[in-house]
Amino acid sequence: MVDDNRRGDDERGPGEAYQMFVVMEDLLDKLKLLDYEEEVLAKHNMKALSRHYFASSAYMPSNPGEQFFMFTIIASWLINAAGRPFEQPQEYDDPNATVSNILSQLRAFGGLVDFPPSKLKAGSGEHVCYVLDRLAEEALKERVFSWRRPNYPTEEMEEESVMEDDAELTLSKVEDEMTEEPDDYEEENVMDLEALKSRTNQSETRLSSKPDNILESNMDAAEWNLEVERVLPQLKVTIRTDHKDWRIHVDQMHQHKDGIKSSLKEAKGYLDKLQEEIGKTLEKVGSREKYINNQLEHLIQDYRSAQSKLSEARECYQQGSGGVTERTRVLAEITEELEKVKQEMEEKGSSMSDGAPVVKIKQSLTKLKQEIVQMDIRIGVVEHTLLQAKLKEKSNMTRDMHATNIPEPAIGAY
């Protein structure tokens, strides 16, 4: 189980960089316990995860897009398995929204999130392994799973069979018989050494219990020989080969050593020949190279002189190009000023040669004269009207004043 508090430690040991590999292996075991092969891989037609799939390293191939999609699929499945509804993200969903939803669910489970969400967008690394491992633990709790102590199988150690002196079999003889006998020897004809040992011990106990008297056999010799011939195949003792035996390893080492020596002799001859051929070839190449160098010496000198001339010409060109660039810039400035002067002169010339203002003045004068004539006519009409009115008013006043006193002849004379 990954401790949530370990992520907040400031002091990181030298082995902290490899902790995510351990977490990834634990995560894979938990996913197998949750049967992710059938519920996730088979459903989405995906390959099984490797031991270090979500662990990031410079020496491991990575595919951020594929790993991030796999991370979102497994995370959503684990959240649903932990008892919380969570919609499965799609391949073209917004990564930021998907990561924020997963982290919110992790906080709801009580997980510690002390890293930026952008760490999960890579699809691999320490934080990805931590999030998936924490969600896997919640899913196991939801399924009421508990860890138990492992039960290791007891390995029965084979006791070494001790040969008794009565068997009169030495180890060298037994090994000779082992090499001479075929591998497909029938097991029913093999006598167990432990049974032989127990029988020998039983016979010794019986002999020790009897008094020390001379034992005489009353059995016929012919029957004894027949019995010996009958049980003789069963009296052969074979020791099965154990691959853990150091003697077998020593024999194999000697065999490999002999094989290496024989192969070395053969390969050494080929290598010596190859070395001689390579040496001759190198000598030929060296002599040919010297000949070519001698033949092309004058051409090389010409080439070097041409290279030096070319470098000098390039320097001159660079200097000249620098002066041309400066002069081109000055010419552009002068040309711009000349264009401005030309434009001003054209404007002034057009204004001087243009008769439009004079024509406008003449038209205005003509119009003004016409208006003056009209105004004079109107003034004359008004003056005449006023004069007529004054005369009429005066004549009326005079007539009224002299209507009674002045005789009509006087008025007519007036």
C-alpha positions in Angstrom: 0.0 0.0 0.0 1.3 3.4 -0.9 1.5 5.9 2.0 -0.2 9.2 1.2 2.2 11.1 3.4 5.3 9.9 1.5 4.5 12.3 -1.3 4.9 15.4 0.9 8.4 14.6 2.1 10.9 17.2 1.0 13.9 14.9 1.5 14.0 12.4 -1.3 16.4 9.5 -1.0 18.4 8.1 -3.8 16.0 5.2 -4.2 12.9 7.4 -4.5 13.3 7.7 -8.3 12.7 3.9 -8.5 9.8 3.8 -6.1 7.3 4.2 -9.0 8.5 0.9 -10.4 7.6 -0.9 -7.2 4.2 0.9 -7.1 3.5 -0.1 -10.7 4.2 -3.8 -9.9 1.9 -3.6 -6.9 -0.7 -1.9 -9.1 -0.6 -4.6 -11.7 -1.1 -7.3 -9.0 -4.2 -5.4 -7.7 -5.6 -5.0 -11.2 -5.2 -8.7 -11.8 -7.1 -9.3 -8.5 -9.9 -7.0 -9.8 -10.0 -9.1 -13.0 -9.1 -6.2 -15.3 -8.3 -8.5 -18.2 -12.0 -9.4 -18.7 -13.6 -6.2 -17.6 -11.3 -3.7 -19.3 -8.9 -5.2 -21.8 -11.4 -7.6 -23.4 -14.1 -4.9 -23.5 -11.9 -2.3 -25.3 -9.8 -4.8 -27.3 -6.5 -3.7 -25.7 -3.2 -5.5 -24.9 -2.2 -6.5 -21.4 -0.1 -4.0 -19.4 3.5 -4.6 -18.9 5.1 -4.5 -15.5 6.4 -1.0 -15.9 3.8 0.4 -18.3 3.0 3.7 -16.4 6.5 4.1 -15.1 8.4 6.8 -16.9 12.1 6.4 -17.7 14.5 7.7 -20.3 15.5 4.1 -21.2 11.9 2.9 -21.8 9.8 3.6 -24.9 6.7 5.9 -24.3 3.6 6.9 -26.1 2.0 9.7 -24.2 -1.3 9.7 -26.1 -1.9 6.0 -25.7 -0.8 5.9 -22.1 -3.0 8.8 -21.1 -6.0 7.2 -22.8 -5.3 3.9 -21.0 -4.9 5.8 -17.7 -8.3 7.5 -18.1 -10.0 4.2 -19.0 -8.5 2.3 -16.0 -9.2 5.2 -13.7 -12.8 5.5 -14.7 -13.3 1.7 -14.3 -11.7 1.8 -10.8 -13.9 4.7 -9.7 -17.0 2.7 -10.8 -15.6 -0.4 -9.1 -15.1 1.6 -5.9 -18.9 2.4 -5.8 -19.0 5.8 -7.3 -20.7 6.6 -10.7 -18.2 8.0 -13.2 -18.7 8.4 -16.9 -16.1 6.8 -19.1 -14.1 9.4 -20.9 -13.7 9.4 -24.7 -10.6 9.7 -26.7 -11.4 13.3 -27.9 -12.5 14.7 -24.6 -10.8 17.7 -23.0 -7.8 16.3 -21.1 -7.9 19.0 -18.5 -11.6 18.3 -17.7 -11.0 14.6 -17.5 -8.0 14.9 -15.1 -9.8 17.4 -12.9 -12.8 15.0 -12.6 -10.5 12.1 -11.7 -8.7 14.1 -9.1 -12.0 15.3 -7.6 -13.0 11.7 -7.2 -9.7 10.9 -5.6 -10.1 13.7 -3.1 -13.6 12.3 -2.3 -12.0 9.0 -1.4 -9.6 10.9 1.0 -6.5 10.7 -1.2 -3.9 13.4 -0.9 -3.4 15.5 -4.1 -0.4 17.7 -3.6 0.8 17.9 -7.3 -0.5 19.9 -10.3 -3.0 18.2 -12.6 -0.7 18.7 -15.6 1.6 15.9 -14.2 -1.1 13.4 -15.2 -1.4 14.6 -18.8 1.9 12.8 -19.7 0.2 9.4 -19.1 3.1 8.1 -17.1 5.2 8.8 -14.1 5.1 8.7 -10.4 1.9 10.6 -10.0 0.0 8.5 -12.5 1.1 5.3 -10.6 0.1 6.9 -7.3 -3.5 7.8 -8.5 -4.2 4.4 -10.0 -2.8 2.6 -7.0 -4.9 4.6 -4.6 -8.1 4.0 -6.7 -7.3 0.3 -6.9 -7.1 0.1 -3.1 -10.5 1.7 -2.9 -11.9 -0.8 -5.4 -10.5 -3.7 -3.3 -12.1 -2.2 -0.2 -15.4 -2.0 -2.0 -15.1 -5.7 -2.9 -14.1 -6.5 0.8 -10.8 -7.9 -0.2 -8.1 -8.5 2.5 -4.5 -9.4 2.2 -3.4 -12.6 3.8 0.0 -14.0 4.6 1.4 -16.2 1.8 1.5 -19.9 2.3 4.9 -21.2 1.1 5.0 -24.9 0.0 7.2 -27.0 2.1 10.0 -28.6 0.1 11.0 -32.1 1.2 14.7 -32.3 1.3 16.0 -35.5 0.0 18.3 -37.2 2.5 21.6 -38.3 1.2 21.8 -42.1 1.2 24.6 -43.4 3.1 26.2 -46.5 1.8 26.9 -49.2 4.4 30.1 -51.1 4.5 28.2 -54.3 4.0 27.0 -53.2 0.6 30.6 -53.2 -0.5 29.9 -50.5 -3.2 32.2 -47.6 -3.6 31.2 -44.3 -5.2 33.4 -44.8 -8.2 31.8 -48.2 -9.0 28.3 -46.7 -8.6 29.2 -43.8 -11.0 30.6 -46.3 -13.5 27.4 -48.3 -13.4 25.4 -45.1 -13.8 27.3 -44.2 -17.0 27.0 -47.7 -18.3 23.3 -48.2 -17.6 20.7 -46.7 -20.0 18.4 -43.9 -18.9 15.3 -45.9 -19.5 16.1 -48.5 -16.8 12.9 -49.9 -15.3 12.0 -48.6 -11.9 10.7 -51.9 -10.7 14.2 -53.3 -10.8 15.7 -50.6 -8.7 16.1 -51.1 -5.0 15.6 -48.2 -2.6 18.7 -47.4 -0.6 16.6 -46.4 2.4 14.9 -49.8 2.4 18.3 -51.5 2.1 19.6 -49.4 5.0 16.6 -50.3 7.2 16.8 -53.9 6.4 20.5 -53.9 7.2 19.8 -52.1 10.5 17.1 -54.7 11.3 19.4 -57.6 10.6 22.1 -56.0 12.8 19.6 -55.6 15.7 18.5 -59.2 15.3 22.1 -60.4 15.2 22.9 -58.3 18.3 20.0 -59.8 20.2 21.1 -63.4 19.6 23.9 -65.0 21.5 27.3 -65.2 20.0 27.0 -68.8 18.6 28.1 -70.3 15.4 25.3 -70.1 12.9 25.0 -73.0 10.5 22.8 -73.0 7.4 20.7 -76.0 6.6 19.7 -74.7 3.1 20.7 -76.5 -0.1 23.4 -74.8 -2.1 21.6 -75.3 -5.4 18.5 -73.6 -4.1 20.6 -70.8 -2.7 22.2 -70.2 -6.1 18.7 -70.2 -7.8 17.5 -67.6 -5.2 20.6 -65.5 -5.8 20.0 -65.5 -9.6 16.4 -64.6 -9.0 17.0 -61.6 -6.8 20.3 -60.5 -8.4 18.6 -57.9 -10.7 16.9 -56.3 -7.7 20.2 -56.0 -5.8 21.6 -53.5 -8.2 21.7 -50.0 -6.6 21.4 -46.9 -8.8 21.6 -43.3 -7.6 19.5 -40.9 -9.6 21.2 -37.9 -10.9 20.5 -34.7 -9.1 21.1 -31.5 -11.1 22.0 -29.7 -7.9 24.9 -32.0 -7.2 28.3 -30.2 -7.4 29.9 -33.2 -9.1 27.6 -32.8 -12.1 28.5 -29.1 -12.3 32.2 -29.9 -12.1 31.9 -32.5 -14.9 29.9 -29.9 -17.0 32.6 -27.3 -16.4 35.3 -29.7 -17.6 33.3 -30.6 -20.6 32.7 -26.9 -21.5 36.4 -26.2 -20.9 37.4 -29.0 -23.3 34.9 -27.7 -25.8 36.2 -24.1 -25.5 39.8 -25.3 -25.9 38.9 -27.3 -29.1 36.9 -24.4 -30.5 39.6 -22.0 -29.6 42.2 -24.0 -31.5 40.1 -24.1 -34.6 39.0 -20.4 -34.3 42.5 -19.3 -33.6 43.7 -20.7 -36.9 40.9 -18.9 -38.8 41.6 -15.7 -36.9 45.4 -15.9 -37.7 44.6 -16.4 -41.3 42.2 -13.5 -41.2 44.8 -11.4 -39.5 47.4 -12.1 -42.1 44.9 -11.3 -44.9 43.9 -8.1 -43.3 47.6 -7.1 -42.8 48.4 -7.8 -46.4 45.3 -5.8 -47.5 46.3 -2.9 -45.3 49.8 -2.9 -46.7 48.4 -2.9 -50.2 46.1 0.0 -49.3 48.9 1.9 -47.7 51.2 1.5 -50.7 48.4 2.4 -53.1 47.6 5.5 -51.1 51.2 6.6 -51.2 51.3 6.1 -54.9 48.1 8.1 -55.4 49.5 10.9 -53.2 52.7 11.0 -55.2 50.9 11.1 -58.5 48.4 13.8 -57.3 50.9 16.0 -55.4 51.0 18.8 -58.1 47.2 18.7 -58.4 46.9 19.0 -54.6 49.2 22.0 -54.7 47.2 23.6 -57.5 44.0 22.9 -55.5 45.5 24.6 -52.4 46.6 27.6 -54.3 43.1 27.8 -55.9 41.6 27.6 -52.5 43.7 30.4 -51.1 42.8 32.6 -54.2 39.2 31.8 -53.7 39.4 32.8 -50.0 41.1 36.1 -51.0 38.4 36.7 -53.6 35.7 36.0 -51.0 37.2 38.5 -48.6 37.4 41.1 -51.3 33.8 40.3 -52.3 32.7 40.7 -48.7 34.4 44.0 -48.4 33.1 45.2 -51.7 29.6 44.0 -50.9 29.7 45.9 -47.6 30.6 49.2 -49.4 27.9 48.5 -52.0 25.4 48.0 -49.3 26.2 51.2 -47.6 26.2 53.2 -50.9 22.9 51.5 -51.8 21.4 52.7 -48.6 22.6 56.3 -49.2 21.3 56.2 -52.7 17.9 55.1 -51.5 17.8 58.0 -49.0 18.8 60.5 -51.8 16.3 59.1 -54.1 13.6 59.5 -51.5 14.5 63.1 -50.9 14.5 63.7 -54.7 11.1 62.3 -55.0 9.8 64.6 -52.3 11.3 67.6 -54.0 9.9 66.6 -57.4 6.5 66.2 -55.8 6.6 69.7 -54.3 7.8 71.2 -57.6 5.0 69.6 -59.5 2.4 70.8 -57.0 3.8 74.4 -57.2 4.0 74.3 -61.0 0.5 73.0 -61.4 -0.7 75.7 -59.0 1.1 78.4 -61.1 0.1 77.3 -64.6 -3.5 76.4 -63.7 -6.0 79.1 -64.9 -8.9 77.7 -62.9 -8.7 80.3 -60.2 -8.7 83.2 -62.7 -11.7 81.7 -64.4 -13.4 81.4 -61.1 -12.6 85.1 -60.3 -13.9 86.2 -63.6 -17.1 84.2 -63.2 -17.5 85.7 -59.7 -17.0 89.2 -61.0 -19.5 88.7 -63.8 -22.0 87.3 -61.4 -21.3 90.1 -59.0 -21.9 92.7 -61.8 -25.1 91.0 -62.7 -26.2 91.1 -59.1 -25.2 94.8 -58.9 -27.3 95.6 -62.0 -30.2 93.8 -60.5 -29.7 95.5 -57.2 -29.5 98.9 -59.0 -32.8 98.1 -60.8 -34.4 97.2 -57.6 -33.1 100.4 -56.0 -34.4 102.5 -58.9 -37.8 100.8 -58.7 -37.9 101.3 -55.0 -36.8 105.0 -55.3 -39.5 105.6 -58.0 -42.1 103.9 -55.9 -41.1 106.1 -52.9 -41.1 109.2 -55.0 -44.5 108.4 -56.4 -45.8 107.8 -52.9 -44.3 111.0 -51.6 -45.7 113.0 -54.5 -49.0 111.5 -54.1 -49.0 112.1 -50.4 -47.8 115.6 -50.9 -50.5 116.3 -53.5 -53.1 114.9 -51.3 -52.0 117.0 -48.4 -51.8 120.1 -50.5 -55.2 119.4 -51.9 -56.6 118.9 -48.5 -55.0 122.1 -47.2 -56.2 124.3 -50.0 -59.5 122.6 -50.7 -61.4 125.4 -49.1 -59.1 128.5 -49.3 -57.4 128.2 -52.7 -59.5 128.6 -55.8 -59.3 126.0 -58.5 -57.4 128.2 -61.0 -54.7 128.7 -58.5 -54.5 125.0 -57.9 -54.3 124.4 -61.6 -51.5 127.0 -61.9 -49.6 125.3 -59.3 
